[in-house]
Amino acid sequence: MAKREVQSNLYLDTINRHLLDFDFEKVCSVSLTNKSVYCCLVCGRYFQGRSKSSPAYNHSIDEEHHVFLSLDRKEFYILPEDYKVEDNSLSDIVRVLQPAYTGEEVNQLDNAVISHDLTKQPYLCGYVGLNNMKKNDYANVIIHTLTHINPLRNAFLLMDTYRSELLERFSTLNKRMWNKHLFKSQVSPHELLELMSKLSKNRFNIQNSADPVEFLTFLLNSLHKDLGGSKKPDSSVIYRLFQGMLRITSQKIIQLDENEEIDKKFIEEDKIAINTTPFLILSCDLPPKPVFSDDENIIPQVSLAEVLRKYDGVHKQEQFGQRRSYQLVKLPKYLIIHFKRFSKNKFKEEYNQTIINYPISGVDFKDYVENSDGDESTVYDLVANICHEHDNNNSSKWKSQLKSPLTNDDGTNKWYQLQDLFVEEIDRRLIFLGETYLQVWQQRD
């Protein structure tokens, strides 16, 4: 027994933590199975089994790599001798593979938690880069945004039993992004996106770019369903945080016979239809780009208040043979606003570059809410902003801008910009200069 203890301690110094990466699917690199998979802690590759002739056994002999971790049971083994190792020095590896949180630790995350990776580089927990395998930056910005909605983050950090594979993978990704024991200050969303590709029938994958708003809609509805949510407003944490109510007043427009000698060619029906419908994302139209402009290089600008006039209950829009007006009935705790920049006609897809001017705190939405004199606050602060930009190939690139708990000398919160693996602090006064595509506003208490 003493001999085995000495052997295990000798082998443990061959572990290379810099090569360990638990963010990818747990599949054997030889047999491609996901059953009984072990990670070689020397080279970081995944192999199946411990029995003789198994891929892990053969790898231990061929490469003389001896320390393996069972990804299912979180146990350490020495191969080819095949005995279990228990050593406190290995606990940091388990904390990276499967982070766990107490209620106190979760509450501490509301304040700035600065940690260090293996290279002694500091990082702010939660504000870590996400790997872009090919063209999944559209998903990265949504993941970054959702993991910084504190009540949603807390719910998934404290989740230890899972009703579905989606809940498990989304929870695990949250836990790794907020882990203060990371070996490197970046995480890969590979496992979650592989599952999302399967659930969406390859609509959202890592090879092809997609619309972040469509991905967000699919992800929120999928999480709500797997959490046991129903059509009831408070049936899941998704609806409790993001669901608002919208009143739509519509009136049918009738086209008159052109041969009739009257000034009007259209009239409205007397009947008015009023419907109240729930929403998770509030869509806003941007003013159309001027057809004729003195300087084509001038990018038009518009205020947030002007864009939101659509929801004041007064302004009307004509669509599908109906004249409609919109007004908010109930605001959610976290208001998600989508600015529609892309439109299609018969010939091509058009893109609107209009810049939206807005303050990032203290915005009052009372002018757009019916009976806004109630007890609930109508004042919101911006917590997340997703921007669009074109690369050299005229393809879409996405980046997220997130409010942090760190503060400047004047007491205002610092903001960070995250674009895949790149994380940098940005000036809060320059956030509105980007091509804002999606925002999340938090209701003040």
N, C-alpha and C positions, 0 to 999 in steps of 0.2 A: 504493500500500500504506500509506503514511504517512497519507494522507487517511482511509482506513478506520479506522486506529487512533485518530485524533482523534475521528471520529464515534462509535465505540463507547464511548469514554470519556465523551463528552458524554451519551449515552443512559443510561449506567449510573447516573447520579445521579437518574434517574426511578424507579428500583426502590423499591418500598414493602414492606419486609420485614414490617411490621405486618399486611399483608393476606394474606400467604402462609400457606396451610394445606394441607399435603400428606396429611392424614389421611383424606380422602374418596376415594371411588372415582375412578380416573383415566378419566373419561368426558367427552367433548366436550360443552360446554353448548349447542351448536347442533345437531350431528348425532347426539349421544348414542352415538357409537361409542367403543370403547376402543382403537382402533388409531391409532398415530402421534399421540399426544396431547401437546400443549405447554401449559405454564403461562405465562400472561402475568404477568411479574414486576412489572407496574405496578398491576394491579387484582386479581390472584390467580385469575382465572377460567381454565378449561381450554378449549382449542380444538384442533381437528384440523389437522394438516398445515402445510406451508410453501409449497406451490405456489400459483400464482396462482389466484384464485377459492376457495381453501380458507378455512375459517372463521377460522383464525389470521391469514392474509394480509389478509382483509377487515377483521378487527378492528384490525389495525395501522394501516390506512388510515383507517377510520371514527373511531377513538378516538385516533389518534396515539400509540398505545402500541407501543413498538419492541423491547423486550427480552423474549425468550421462552426457556424452558428445556424441553428435550426430557426428558420424564419417564422414557423408556426408556433413552436413552443418556447422560443426565446431562450434556448439552452445551448451551451457550448460543448463541443466534442473534439477529441483528438483522433485523427485518422492517420494511418490505417489501423492503429491499435484499437480504436473504437471504445473510448471511455469518456465519461462526462467530466467536465471541468467546472468547478465552482471557485470563482476568484473575484474579490471585490473590485479589482482593477478593471474588470470588464463591464462594469455597470454603466459606464458612459456610452458604450456601444448600444446597449438596450435603450437608453434614453433617446438616442438618435433614431433607432429603428421604430420605437413605439413610445413617444412622449406621453406622459400622463400628468394631469393637473389637479390640484386641490382647489377648493373655492377661494381660499386665501391667495393662492398664486394667480388665479384668474383676475381677482380684484386688483392685484398689483400691476397688471398689464395696462390699466387705465393711466398709469403714470409711465414715464419713460424708463424702459429697462434696456440698458446698454450692456452687451456681452462681447465676447471675443471668440473668434474661430481658432482653428489649429495653428494658423499662421500669425496669431496674436493681433489680427486686424479687428478693430471694433465694428460692431453693427448694432443697429437699433432693432430690437425684437419686433417682428411683424413687418418690418420694412426691408425685406430681403428680395433679391432678384429671383425671377422665375425663368427657367430655361425655355428658349424658343427652339423646338426641335426642327421646325421648318417654317411654317406659316401659322403658328398658333398664338400670335401676339394678340389677336382679337379676343381670345379666351383669357389670356393672362391678365388683361386690364380688368376684366369682369371679376376674376378670382381675387385680384388685389383689392378691388372695391368692396366686394362682399365680406372679405375677411377683416375689413376695418369698420364694419357696422357692429359696434361693440356688443349689443344684446345678441345678435346672431352669432358672432364669434364665440361669445361665452357659452351659448347653448351647445355648440359643437365641440368646444374644448372640454366640456364636462361630460359629454356623451361617452358612455363606456359599453353600451349594448346597442346593437344596430338591427333595424327592421329590414334593411335592404343593403345591397352592395354599394349603391350610390351614397347612402348616408355614411357608410363606413369610410369610403374613399374621400369624400368631401371633409369629413371630420378629421381623418388622418392628415390630410393636406393642411388644414387649419392648424393642427397641433404642431406640425413640423415648421410651418412658417413663423409661429410664435415661440419656437423652442429656443431657450437661452443656452442650450448645450450643443449647438450645431458644430459639425466639423468644418464646414465651409458656409459662408453667408449667402447661400443660394439654394433653391429648392426646385425640383422638377415636377410639373403637374402631369407627367406622363400617364400614371395609373388612372387618374381621374378622366383625362381626355380620351384614353383608350375606351373606357367604359361609356363616356358620352357619345363617342362615335358609334358604338354598338346600339345604345338606346335610341339614338336619333336616326338610325339606319344610314349612317355615314354622312349625314347632313353637316355635322360638325366634326372635323378631324384635324390632325396636325399637318396634313399635306396641303390643304387648301384654305385660303382665307375665307372668312365669313363675316356677317354683320354682328358686332358685339351685342346690339339690342336684341336680335333674334336669339342669340346664344343665351343671354340673360333671361329672356322670357321662358325659354325651354328649361333652363336650369332651375329657375324659381318654381315653375309649375311642377317639375319632376320632384324637387325636394318637398314641396307641399304635399304632394300625393303620397310619397313614401313616409312622411311623418304622420300619416293618418289623417291628413286634412280633408275637409269636405267643402261644400259651398258656404258654410257658416263663416262669418267674418273672423272669429277668433279661434278657428279650428286648428291652426298651427302657428308656429313662431313666424312663418313667412307672412301670413295674412295679418297677424297682430302688428307687425312692423311696417309693412309696405302697402296694405290695401286701403284705398280711399274710395269715396263714392262720388259719382259724377251724374249730374242731371242733364239730359239731352232733350231739348224742345225742338220738334221738327214739324214742318208744314209742307205739304206737297205742292209742287209748282206744276201748273197745267199749261201746256203750249196751245195757243189758240190757232184757229184756221187762218192761214196767211191771207186768204181772200176776203176776210171780214174787214170792213172799213172802220177800224178803230185804232187808236194810238197804241194801245197795249198789245204786245204779242204774248205776254205771259201773265197769268193771274195765280194767286194763292188760294188754295182750298180753305174753306172756313174751319175745317176740322184741324185741331192742333193736337199732336201726340206728344206726351211727356213720359219719358222713361228714365228711371234711375238705375245706373249700372255700376258695378264695382270696377276698379282698375288697380293695376300694380305699377304701371308706367304711364306717365302723362306725356303725350306726344304734342309737340309744338311745331308749327309751320314757320319757316323763315320767309321774309319777303322775297319775291322773285328778283332775280338779277336784272338790272335795267337793260333793255334791248339796245338802246343807243346811249353811249357814254362818251364824254369828252376825253377821258383818259382811262383806257382799259386796265391800266396797272393799279388804279385805285380800287381797293377792296371795300365794299359797302359795310357800314356798321349799323347796328340796331340795339336798342336797349332791351333788357330783360322784360321790363314793364310792357313794352310795345308787343313783344312776342306773346306774352301771357294774356293780352286783351281778348284772345279767343275764348277765354273762360270767364269773362265778366258777366255773362248772361244777357248782354245787350248786342254785341256784334254778331252778325249772322254770316254763315258760309253756305254757299250753294254747292251741293254734291249729290250725284245720282238722282237728279230730279226732285231734290228736296232742299228747303232752306232751313238750316239748323243753327241753334245757339247752344252754348255749353256753359255750365256753371258748376263749380265744385260744391258738393253738399257736406262732405266730411274729408278732412285732411288726415293723412296717415302720419305716424311718428317719424317715418323717413320717407320723404317725397322724392321719387325718381322722375327726372324730367329728361325726355329725349327730344333733341332738336333734329328735325328731319332735313338732312343735307343732300340726300340722294333721291332722285326721281327718274323715272323712265318714260320715254315716249316711244313712238313707233320706230325711231331710227337709232337712238342711242340712250345711254344713261347720262343724265346731267348731274352736275355737282355744284352745290351752293357754298361759296367760300365766305359768306357774310360773317363778320365778327360780332359777337354778342357782348355788350357791355353790362356788367353786373357787379354789385358789391359782394363780398364773400361772407358777410355776416350781417345779421339784423335785417333781413329782407322780410317785409310784412305782406302776406298773401291775403289779407282780409278783403281786398277789393274783388277777389275772385271766389269768395266763399259766401254761400247763402247763409243768412243769420250768423254772421261772424262775431256777434256780441256775446257768444256763449263763454263757458269757462275755459275751453281749450285754447291754447295759445295759437296764434296764426303767424308768429315770428319764427323764422328759420335761419340756421347757419349752414354754410356749405361745408361738407366733410369730404367729398370726393368729386373729382372732375376728370372726365375722359376726353382726350383730344385726338383729333385725326390730323394726319399729314400725309403728303405724297412723297414717295422716294424718287430716285432718279429714273426709275422705270415707270413712273406714274401709277404705281401700285399704292394701296392704302397701308399705312403704318399707324399703330396705335400706342398711346402712352397714357398712363394714369397719374394724377396728381392728388396726393392724399395729405390731409391735415394730420399733424403729429402732436403728441402731448408735450414735446419740447417747446420752450418759449423763447422769444427774442428779448432783448433788453427792455423793449417798451411793453412787454407783457403779452404781446400777440403770439399766436401759435405759429411755429415753423411749419413749412410745407415741404414735402418731398415729391420728386418726380421719378417714376419708375417706368422704365421701358425695357422689358425683358430682364437681362442681367444687370442693367445699369441703374443705379440708385444715386440720386444727387439732391441736395437741397436747392430749392428755388425761391426766388423772391415772390412773396404772396401778392405783390402789387402787379405782377406781370402775368398772372394766371389767365386773365380774360383775353390776352392777346392771341391765344391759340384758337384753333378751329374746334370749339367746344361741341361735343357730340352727345354726351350723357353726363348728368349731374345727380348727386345724391345730397339732399338737404335734410338736416336734423332739426326737429321741432324743439324749441326751447321749453323748458319746464315752467 
